[in-house]
Amino acid sequence: MDVDGWLKKLGGQLTAQAAEAAGFEAYYEGRHPLPAASDKAHEAYRRLMRLCRSNWMALVVDAVTERLRVDGFRRGDSKDADADAWRIWQANHLDADSGLVHDAAVTTGRAYVVVWANAEDERTPLNTVEHPCEMTVAYAAGLRRRRLAAFKRWLDDDSGFWMATLYLPDGIYKFRGHAKANAAGPPVSAAGWVERHVEGEDWPLANPLGVVPVVEFQNNPRMMGGGRSELDGVTDIQDRINETLFNRLMAADISAFRQRWITGMEIPVDPATNQPVEPFKAAIDRVWHTEDPKVKFGEFSEATLTNYIASVESDIQHLAAITRTPPHYLLGQSGAFPSGDSLKATETGLVAKVRKDQLGFGESWEEVDHLNLLVLGDPRANDPTSEVIWHDPESRSQGELVDALVKMSTLGVPNEVLWQRWGASPQEITRWQTMQAATQLRSMILPPPTTTISPARPPTLPAA
């Protein structure tokens, strides 16, 4: 496919993908769609609509992403983390930005990392994170990991033009919209783009890597399709919760207090305004009274809100079951928090889901590492044995963990493995190994401390 064909294909693909991703982002941020109100609706009604949002979607995503943390990379048969890979990771601020990748992928279904040479430091390739609203990738038919092309499109705030970059295995093509942005949206076909020349760069820019330097991170990928958002299938539950909360607010605002009624009485009218007036004033020190025997007083009981609360709790339980989010995260029911074995049991589904994400995201981070080596011309780029070192996603009490590690040590498990199970990072393990070696060296060089034995004192005789 030629460049014009890729611009048309990927432009349309990105437009559809961005619309879907923006919808899930809106749910994550709590900007849920609410029932449409008439232009003549009372302001109090509109205020209640704004108050009925209760955002549970962010918690569903954060419960997963807060347990996704990369501790390092290991290559080949080495038991230690690779220092050079971690240096590149730190130089690209991926301690923080990797969290952005995981957040976007879990929320929208996909995220991207672009790898390219660094003009300011040839030893440190550039790794930039990209959102699915601005980037998309095309794959070869039947080869879901072979990237044919990638496309990035964004609106430049300074110039007011749409910008685009097409990544192909043989070159990088940069474009600018032929006219400033308008309400019609970004260009989709090649007819809407003109070449964008950057000072000091050829057009197109040669791609010495020979592969598309864009890695996609897919959440819950399917064989017949790409990544899926963690919120896919549960946004309707969020809408039901909001609807129930709106009804509860309406009930609380209108009928949560007792209403009084009067029959058999003619409502007095103010002669000055010809408007009806209240026949009685309600107050704690006033009693309603009339001498007319035909007049009757009564009251309507207030509305109870327990049914609304129970309905919301039921929806939250459904949300917890479908997303495998621990119930004590969502606080769907009152009661004591689980602990010990019961806590571990409630988090089993979440931990399994996180480990599944670690497998998928780990393959993508390994591909990023592979591209970094390819940029550096390192022969290890052809080594497929690299792996990501993930932080343990399970939560344990310190007492439980220490007890398990002590028992493992009696089986001859090396200290490095025990430290890793404790949760130490590869950098901490390296420091501990150095400190341990220094301690052993001192014990071999320095003589053992001598113990001075004091002469025995004669017994003290009692006074005569």
Backbone torsions as a table, in degrees:
resi	resn	phi	psi	omega
1	MET	NA	136.5	-179.2
2	ASP	-81.6	178.4	-175.6
3	VAL	-62.3	-44.0	-179.8
4	ASP	-61.8	-37.9	178.3
5	GLY	-65.2	-40.5	178.1
6	TRP	-66.5	-38.8	179.0
7	LEU	-61.4	-41.4	180.0
8	LYS	-70.4	-46.7	-177.6
9	LYS	-64.0	-52.2	-175.5
10	LEU	-75.6	-26.5	176.1
11	GLY	-63.6	-45.8	176.8
12	GLY	-66.9	-38.5	179.3
13	GLN	-63.5	-41.1	-179.9
14	LEU	-69.2	-36.3	179.3
15	THR	-61.6	-45.7	178.6
16	ALA	-67.5	-40.6	-178.8
17	GLN	-66.2	-40.8	-179.2
18	ALA	-64.8	-38.2	179.7
19	ALA	-64.3	-42.1	178.7
20	GLU	-66.7	-44.6	-179.1
21	ALA	-63.6	-40.1	-179.8
22	ALA	-64.1	-35.0	177.7
23	GLY	-64.1	-44.2	178.6
24	PHE	-69.1	-35.8	176.6
25	GLU	-62.5	-38.8	179.3
26	ALA	-63.7	-40.0	177.5
27	TYR	-66.1	-41.3	179.8
28	TYR	-61.5	-38.9	-177.6
29	GLU	-82.1	-1.8	178.5
30	GLY	87.0	10.2	178.1
31	ARG	-92.5	68.7	-176.1
32	HIS	-81.5	148.0	175.2
33	PRO	-69.8	137.6	-179.5
34	LEU	-117.6	160.2	178.3
35	PRO	-55.1	137.5	-179.1
36	ALA	-68.0	138.6	179.5
37	ALA	-108.3	145.6	177.2
38	SER	-66.2	152.8	178.0
39	ASP	-61.5	-23.9	-178.5
40	LYS	-94.1	4.8	-179.0
41	ALA	-62.7	142.9	-178.7
42	HIS	-65.3	148.3	-178.6
43	GLU	-62.8	-32.2	177.8
44	ALA	-63.7	-37.4	177.6
45	TYR	-64.9	-43.3	178.8
46	ARG	-64.8	-35.6	179.8
47	ARG	-64.8	-41.5	178.5
48	LEU	-64.8	-34.8	177.4
49	MET	-63.4	-38.8	179.3
50	ARG	-70.1	-29.7	-176.4
51	LEU	-82.4	-12.8	-171.8
52	CYS	-83.7	-4.3	178.6
53	ARG	-72.0	126.7	174.1
54	SER	-132.6	104.5	-167.4
55	ASN	-84.8	109.2	175.1
56	TRP	-102.8	-11.3	-176.2
57	MET	-67.5	-38.9	-179.6
58	ALA	-62.8	-36.9	-179.4
59	LEU	-67.7	-36.6	178.0
60	VAL	-61.6	-41.0	179.9
61	VAL	-73.8	-47.8	-174.8
62	ASP	-65.3	-29.3	178.1
63	ALA	-60.5	-29.4	178.3
64	VAL	-85.6	-52.1	-170.6
65	THR	-69.1	-26.1	-179.9
66	GLU	-70.0	-13.0	178.3
67	ARG	-104.9	5.0	177.7
68	LEU	-101.0	101.6	-178.7
69	ARG	-139.8	125.3	179.4
70	VAL	-85.8	128.2	178.7
71	ASP	-100.8	-15.6	-179.5
72	GLY	162.8	-173.0	178.5
73	PHE	-130.1	146.2	177.2
74	ARG	-128.1	134.3	-177.1
75	ARG	-120.0	141.8	174.8
76	GLY	61.6	-141.2	-177.8
77	ASP	-91.0	3.5	-177.9
78	SER	-67.0	137.2	177.5
79	LYS	-87.3	-9.9	-178.8
80	ASP	-101.1	155.5	176.1
81	ALA	-68.4	148.5	-178.7
82	ASP	-79.6	119.9	-175.9
83	ALA	-69.8	-36.8	-177.5
84	ASP	-69.1	-40.4	177.5
85	ALA	-62.8	-38.8	179.3
86	TRP	-71.1	-31.9	176.6
87	ARG	-63.4	-44.6	178.5
88	ILE	-64.3	-39.8	178.3
89	TRP	-59.8	-47.7	-179.0
90	GLN	-67.7	-39.3	-178.4
91	ALA	-64.0	-28.0	178.9
92	ASN	-95.0	12.6	176.2
93	HIS	57.1	33.9	-177.1
94	LEU	-79.1	-8.7	169.9
95	ASP	-55.7	-40.9	178.9
96	ALA	-93.6	-44.5	-173.1
97	ASP	-71.9	-23.0	174.8
98	SER	-63.9	-31.5	175.3
99	GLY	-64.7	-34.7	176.5
100	LEU	-65.4	-38.2	178.1
101	VAL	-63.3	-47.2	-179.2
102	HIS	-64.9	-41.1	179.3
103	ASP	-60.4	-48.1	-178.4
104	ALA	-65.5	-41.1	-178.0
105	ALA	-66.7	-43.6	-179.1
106	VAL	-69.8	-36.1	-178.2
107	THR	-74.0	-47.4	-172.8
108	THR	-104.7	-16.4	-178.4
109	GLY	108.3	-15.9	-177.9
110	ARG	-161.6	157.0	174.4
111	ALA	-155.4	171.4	-171.7
112	TYR	-140.9	153.1	171.8
113	VAL	-131.6	129.4	178.5
114	VAL	-103.3	133.0	-180.0
115	VAL	-116.2	130.0	179.8
116	TRP	-154.6	166.8	-179.5
117	ALA	-68.8	151.2	-179.3
118	ASN	-106.3	113.6	-178.0
119	ALA	-66.1	-25.5	-177.7
120	GLU	-88.5	-20.1	-179.2
121	ASP	-151.5	100.3	-175.5
122	GLU	-68.5	-14.2	179.0
123	ARG	-86.5	-8.1	-174.2
124	THR	-130.7	97.6	177.6
125	PRO	-60.8	154.0	178.0
126	LEU	-87.6	131.6	173.5
127	ASN	-121.0	113.3	-179.1
128	THR	-117.0	139.5	-178.2
129	VAL	-93.4	143.8	-175.4
130	GLU	-133.1	147.5	-178.2
131	HIS	-94.5	147.5	-179.6
132	PRO	-67.3	-10.2	173.1
133	CYS	-75.2	-14.3	-176.5
134	GLU	-123.3	-6.1	-176.3
135	MET	-144.9	148.6	175.5
136	THR	-149.2	163.5	-175.5
137	VAL	-134.1	145.7	174.5
138	ALA	-114.2	141.2	-177.1
139	TYR	-118.1	159.6	176.9
140	ALA	-72.2	145.6	179.4
141	ALA	-63.8	126.6	179.2
142	GLY	82.0	-6.2	179.3
143	LEU	-127.7	87.1	-170.1
144	ARG	-71.3	-6.2	177.6
145	ARG	-110.9	-2.3	179.1
146	ARG	-93.9	109.6	-177.0
147	ARG	-83.5	127.0	178.0
148	LEU	-92.9	-35.8	-177.0
149	ALA	-162.7	158.0	173.3
150	ALA	-138.7	152.5	-173.8
151	PHE	-141.0	128.4	175.4
152	LYS	-119.5	135.9	179.8
153	ARG	-140.1	130.5	-178.9
154	TRP	-149.3	160.3	178.9
155	LEU	-96.7	119.5	-179.9
156	ASP	-82.3	114.6	-175.9
157	ASP	-67.3	-31.2	-176.7
158	ASP	-71.4	-46.1	-176.3
159	SER	-92.5	-22.5	-177.1
160	GLY	81.8	8.4	179.6
161	PHE	-102.8	151.0	167.7
162	TRP	-75.4	136.4	177.6
163	MET	-116.7	153.4	179.8
164	ALA	-150.1	151.2	174.4
165	THR	-136.8	127.3	178.4
166	LEU	-106.7	122.4	-179.3
167	TYR	-102.2	119.2	175.7
168	LEU	-124.4	160.7	-178.8
169	PRO	-60.6	-25.7	-177.4
170	ASP	-101.3	-9.2	-177.9
171	GLY	-176.5	165.1	178.6
172	ILE	-115.1	121.9	-175.9
173	TYR	-111.4	123.7	-177.6
174	LYS	-110.3	139.3	-175.4
175	PHE	-134.9	162.7	173.3
176	ARG	-136.2	144.8	177.3
177	GLY	-59.9	143.6	-176.9
178	HIS	-71.6	-14.7	177.1
179	ALA	-142.8	162.4	-179.9
180	LYS	-64.8	156.3	-175.5
181	ALA	-62.4	146.6	176.8
182	ASN	-140.8	-175.0	-176.1
183	ALA	-68.6	-13.6	-178.6
184	ALA	-70.3	-14.6	179.0
185	GLY	98.2	179.8	-175.9
186	PRO	-72.7	156.6	175.3
187	PRO	-64.9	146.2	178.6
188	VAL	-112.9	-43.4	-177.5
189	SER	-93.4	168.9	-179.1
190	ALA	-64.3	-22.7	-178.4
191	ALA	-64.9	-20.2	-178.1
192	GLY	-91.4	3.7	-174.9
193	TRP	-120.2	149.9	170.7
194	VAL	-127.8	158.8	-178.8
195	GLU	-63.1	137.8	177.3
196	ARG	-112.3	112.5	-176.6
197	HIS	-97.9	130.8	178.6
198	VAL	-106.5	134.0	-177.6
199	GLU	-58.4	129.7	178.8
200	GLY	85.9	2.1	-179.8
201	GLU	-119.6	145.1	171.8
202	ASP	-76.6	160.4	173.9
203	TRP	-127.8	118.7	-4.4
204	PRO	-74.4	161.5	178.1
205	LEU	-81.2	127.4	-177.9
206	ALA	-64.1	144.3	177.9
207	ASN	-109.2	95.8	-177.1
208	PRO	-71.6	-12.5	-178.0
209	LEU	-75.0	-27.9	-179.1
210	GLY	77.0	3.5	177.2
211	VAL	-136.4	160.3	176.7
212	VAL	-69.4	119.2	-172.6
213	PRO	-84.7	39.2	-179.0
214	VAL	-126.5	126.2	-178.7
215	VAL	-110.9	129.7	179.4
216	GLU	-97.8	138.6	174.8
217	PHE	-108.6	114.1	-177.0
218	GLN	-107.9	132.4	176.3
219	ASN	-98.4	130.6	-179.5
220	ASN	49.3	54.2	-178.1
221	PRO	-67.2	149.5	176.4
222	ARG	-118.0	155.4	179.7
223	MET	-65.0	-35.3	178.3
224	MET	-101.7	61.9	-180.0
225	GLY	145.8	174.7	-178.6
226	GLY	-92.3	-145.3	-177.6
227	GLY	-72.3	157.5	178.9
228	ARG	-125.9	139.3	178.5
229	SER	-67.2	146.8	174.2
230	GLU	-65.5	-18.5	-179.7
231	LEU	-91.6	-5.6	-178.9
232	ASP	-65.0	120.6	179.4
233	GLY	98.5	-9.4	-179.2
234	VAL	-120.9	0.1	177.6
235	THR	-66.1	-29.4	177.0
236	ASP	-64.3	-35.4	177.4
237	ILE	-65.2	-40.2	177.2
238	GLN	-61.8	-39.6	178.2
239	ASP	-65.4	-38.4	178.0
240	ARG	-64.6	-41.0	178.4
241	ILE	-61.2	-44.7	179.6
242	ASN	-62.9	-40.0	179.4
243	GLU	-64.0	-42.5	179.5
244	THR	-65.5	-40.7	179.1
245	LEU	-65.5	-35.3	177.2
246	PHE	-64.4	-44.0	178.2
247	ASN	-63.2	-37.3	178.0
248	ARG	-65.1	-41.7	178.1
249	LEU	-64.4	-38.7	177.9
250	MET	-64.0	-43.6	179.2
251	ALA	-64.5	-40.5	179.7
252	ALA	-66.9	-34.4	-177.0
253	ASP	-78.2	-30.4	-171.9
254	ILE	-106.2	-44.3	-170.0
255	SER	-127.2	23.2	178.3
256	ALA	-84.9	2.1	175.6
257	PHE	-131.3	158.8	-174.8
258	ARG	-72.5	133.1	177.9
259	GLN	-99.8	133.8	178.0
260	ARG	-96.7	150.8	177.0
261	TRP	-135.4	155.4	-179.7
262	ILE	-136.5	135.9	174.5
263	THR	-126.4	155.8	177.1
264	GLY	79.9	14.9	-179.2
265	MET	-124.6	137.0	175.8
266	GLU	-82.6	128.3	-177.9
267	ILE	-72.6	124.1	178.9
268	PRO	-68.0	154.1	-178.4
269	VAL	-122.0	135.7	177.8
270	ASP	-71.9	119.1	-177.5
271	PRO	-65.6	-24.0	-178.3
272	ALA	-75.8	-40.3	-176.3
273	THR	-107.9	-11.8	-177.2
274	ASN	61.2	30.6	179.3
275	GLN	-113.5	144.2	178.3
276	PRO	-64.5	148.6	-179.9
277	VAL	-124.8	160.6	178.7
278	GLU	-69.2	128.0	-179.2
279	PRO	-75.6	-22.0	-178.7
280	PHE	-134.6	153.4	173.9
281	LYS	-108.4	122.2	-179.5
282	ALA	-84.7	129.7	176.8
283	ALA	-159.8	163.9	-176.8
284	ILE	-67.7	-24.3	-178.0
285	ASP	-108.2	20.9	-180.0
286	ARG	-122.1	147.8	177.0
287	VAL	-124.8	132.7	177.7
288	TRP	-77.8	132.7	-175.8
289	HIS	-148.5	142.5	173.9
290	THR	-149.0	150.4	179.8
291	GLU	-90.7	-6.6	179.9
292	ASP	-78.3	117.8	-178.3
293	PRO	-69.5	-16.0	-179.0
294	LYS	-80.3	-15.7	-178.0
295	VAL	-79.1	133.5	178.3
296	LYS	-125.0	143.2	178.3
297	PHE	-113.7	152.6	176.4
298	GLY	-166.0	-178.8	179.0
299	GLU	-150.6	151.7	173.5
300	PHE	-95.2	139.7	178.1
301	SER	-71.5	153.8	-179.2
302	GLU	-73.8	156.1	177.9
303	ALA	-78.9	139.4	175.5
304	THR	-91.6	146.3	-175.8
305	LEU	-104.0	2.0	-176.0
306	THR	-64.1	-34.4	179.5
307	ASN	-64.3	-38.4	178.4
308	TYR	-65.8	-42.5	-179.7
309	ILE	-64.1	-42.2	178.9
310	ALA	-64.3	-36.1	178.9
311	SER	-65.6	-42.0	178.5
312	VAL	-64.5	-43.1	179.8
313	GLU	-62.9	-36.1	177.6
314	SER	-64.4	-43.8	178.6
315	ASP	-64.6	-36.9	179.6
316	ILE	-67.4	-36.3	176.1
317	GLN	-64.2	-39.9	175.5
318	HIS	-62.4	-41.9	179.2
319	LEU	-61.6	-42.8	-179.9
320	ALA	-64.8	-41.1	-178.2
321	ALA	-68.4	-42.9	-176.7
322	ILE	-69.2	-41.1	-176.5
323	THR	-91.6	-2.7	-177.2
324	ARG	56.9	36.4	174.2
325	THR	-90.3	130.1	-178.1
326	PRO	-54.6	134.5	-178.1
327	PRO	-58.1	-33.4	-178.9
328	HIS	-71.7	-13.4	170.9
329	TYR	-71.4	-41.0	-173.6
330	LEU	-88.0	-15.4	179.2
331	LEU	54.3	44.1	179.9
332	GLY	-69.7	-26.4	179.3
333	GLN	-133.3	147.6	176.0
334	SER	-76.0	157.8	-179.8
335	GLY	143.1	-179.9	-177.5
336	ALA	-75.5	145.9	176.5
337	PHE	-72.3	143.4	179.0
338	PRO	-70.7	157.2	177.8
339	SER	-148.9	163.5	177.3
340	GLY	63.1	-133.3	-177.7
341	ASP	-65.0	-34.3	-179.9
342	SER	-67.0	-35.8	176.6
343	LEU	-64.6	-43.3	179.1
344	LYS	-63.6	-37.4	-179.9
345	ALA	-66.7	-40.0	-179.1
346	THR	-70.1	-23.1	-178.6
347	GLU	-98.7	4.6	-177.6
348	THR	-60.7	-45.7	179.9
349	GLY	-63.0	-42.9	179.4
350	LEU	-63.8	-44.3	-179.7
351	VAL	-62.9	-41.4	178.0
352	ALA	-62.3	-38.7	179.0
353	LYS	-67.3	-39.7	178.3
354	VAL	-65.7	-42.1	179.4
355	ARG	-63.9	-35.1	175.9
356	LYS	-64.1	-42.2	176.8
357	ASP	-64.7	-36.1	178.1
358	GLN	-61.2	-37.6	178.3
359	LEU	-64.4	-48.8	-178.1
360	GLY	-69.1	-49.9	179.7
361	PHE	-66.4	-31.8	179.1
362	GLY	-62.4	-40.1	176.5
363	GLU	-60.4	-38.8	-179.9
364	SER	-69.6	-41.7	177.8
365	TRP	-66.0	-33.7	175.5
366	GLU	-65.9	-35.2	175.9
367	GLU	-67.8	-36.4	174.4
368	VAL	-62.2	-43.9	177.1
369	ASP	-61.4	-40.5	177.8
370	HIS	-61.3	-43.9	179.1
371	LEU	-66.7	-35.7	176.5
372	ASN	-60.4	-43.7	177.8
373	LEU	-66.6	-34.2	179.0
374	LEU	-66.2	-40.1	177.3
375	VAL	-62.7	-39.2	-178.7
376	LEU	-78.8	-8.1	-175.7
377	GLY	70.7	25.0	-178.1
378	ASP	-79.5	129.7	179.8
379	PRO	-63.0	-18.2	178.7
380	ARG	-70.1	-5.8	177.1
381	ALA	-62.4	-23.1	179.7
382	ASN	-91.1	2.7	-179.3
383	ASP	-89.7	116.3	-176.7
384	PRO	-86.9	9.7	-171.3
385	THR	-94.3	6.7	179.6
386	SER	-69.5	150.9	179.5
387	GLU	-145.9	155.7	179.1
388	VAL	-90.8	138.3	174.2
389	ILE	-97.0	109.8	-178.6
390	TRP	-95.7	149.2	172.8
391	HIS	-71.6	143.5	-178.3
392	ASP	-61.3	122.6	-177.3
393	PRO	-81.5	-8.4	-178.6
394	GLU	-81.9	147.0	177.3
395	SER	-105.3	128.1	179.6
396	ARG	-136.5	153.5	172.9
397	SER	-73.9	154.5	-179.5
398	GLN	-62.2	-40.1	179.8
399	GLY	-62.6	-43.4	179.3
400	GLU	-63.8	-41.6	-177.5
401	LEU	-69.2	-44.2	-179.8
402	VAL	-62.1	-41.7	179.5
403	ASP	-61.7	-41.2	178.9
404	ALA	-66.7	-39.5	-178.9
405	LEU	-69.1	-37.7	178.2
406	VAL	-63.2	-41.0	178.8
407	LYS	-66.7	-37.0	178.0
408	MET	-66.3	-37.1	-179.2
409	SER	-63.7	-32.0	178.2
410	THR	-68.7	-16.1	177.4
411	LEU	-91.0	2.2	179.1
412	GLY	86.6	18.1	177.6
413	VAL	-68.2	131.0	-177.8
414	PRO	-59.4	152.8	-179.2
415	ASN	-59.8	-37.7	-177.4
416	GLU	-60.3	-38.4	178.7
417	VAL	-68.1	-40.7	178.9
418	LEU	-64.2	-40.6	179.0
419	TRP	-64.8	-38.9	178.9
420	GLN	-65.4	-41.2	177.3
421	ARG	-65.3	-29.2	177.5
422	TRP	-66.5	-26.9	179.9
423	GLY	113.5	9.1	179.2
424	ALA	-71.0	142.4	177.5
425	SER	-75.7	161.9	177.3
426	PRO	-56.5	-33.9	178.9
427	GLN	-68.1	-40.4	176.8
428	GLU	-65.0	-40.4	179.6
429	ILE	-62.5	-39.6	177.5
430	THR	-62.4	-43.9	178.5
431	ARG	-63.8	-40.8	-179.7
432	TRP	-66.4	-37.7	177.2
433	GLN	-62.7	-41.8	178.7
434	THR	-63.5	-44.2	179.5
435	MET	-65.2	-38.9	179.5
436	GLN	-66.0	-41.6	178.7
437	ALA	-64.9	-39.5	179.1
438	ALA	-65.0	-38.5	178.6
439	THR	-64.8	-42.7	178.5
440	GLN	-65.0	-37.7	179.7
441	LEU	-65.6	-42.0	179.4
442	ARG	-63.7	-38.5	-179.2
443	SER	-67.5	-24.8	179.3
444	MET	-82.7	-31.7	-175.1
445	ILE	-86.9	-48.4	-174.8
446	LEU	-77.8	140.0	177.4
447	PRO	-68.2	152.4	178.3
448	PRO	-66.3	147.0	-179.5
449	PRO	-63.0	136.9	179.4
450	THR	-87.6	147.0	-179.8
451	THR	-106.3	120.5	179.9
452	THR	-86.6	125.1	-179.8
453	ILE	-98.5	119.6	179.6
454	SER	-77.7	141.4	178.6
455	PRO	-63.5	147.5	-179.0
456	ALA	-68.3	138.3	178.6
457	ARG	-89.4	144.6	176.6
458	PRO	-65.2	147.5	179.7
459	PRO	-64.4	145.0	178.5
460	THR	-82.4	120.3	-179.7
461	LEU	-81.8	146.8	178.5
462	PRO	-69.6	149.9	179.3
463	ALA	-64.6	142.1	-179.6
464	ALA	-69.4	NA	NA
